Amino acid sequence: MAWDTAKTKRLLLDAAVDEFAAHGPEGARIDRIAAAAGVNKERIYPYFGGKKQLFDAVVERELEQLAAAVPLEEADGRSVGLPEYAGRVFDYHLAHPHLLRLLQWEALYGAAGAAVAGEERRAAYYAEKVAAVSRARQGAGGPARAGAQLPPGDLLYAVVALAGWQFAAPQLARMILGGTAGEDPVARRAAVVDMVRRLAL
């Protein structure tokens, strides 16, 4: 019977998500990933090349899943709108808390200023998001007030930060806001959407 390579890779990636989110690329253990996947650990090396490459593959796959689940423009080209987009990103992080932990590990273990895996492709993806913000603004008749001159890239970055930072640093949310996003997600989501609506005016 032929070996199902695609299934094996998927099992390894699925198992690696939790291991890397919990322990980072240095603390993660290949044997634990293989055991959780039900796969011989020797399969990891020909498929991914090693632990660092497996971590990179996990991060890239998780970002691709976020991109697919939370588009800024619908398939027909209709803009989702930044407030709605921010709410959807918030929802995604609430349901998938491991993604921000993976990105934090990536930042911690990367050399200062060094490119991360897939950076050109990821940067191109965000460039298209920035272009989508610009198109949405133009479609809405352009800036409505002087404050709306915030560059599209800065605006998108603010949206990403507002939707995700309280999950990345819940201790700050608890100290500043009196609770974390997970304790009252409806109220925190509404606050994020409202802040983005104000920013995008």
Buried (B, 14 or more C-beta within 10 A) or exposed (E): EEEEEEEBBEBBBBBBBBBBBEEBBEEBEBEBBBEBBEBEBEBBEEBBEEBEBBBBBBBBBBBBEBBEEBBBBEEEEEBBBBBBBBBBBBBBBBEBBBBBBBBBBBEEEBEEEEEBBBEEEBEEEBEEBBBBBBBBBEEEEEEEEEEBEBEBBEBBBBBBEBBBBBBBBBEEBBEEBEBBBEEBBEEBBEBBBEBBBEBBE
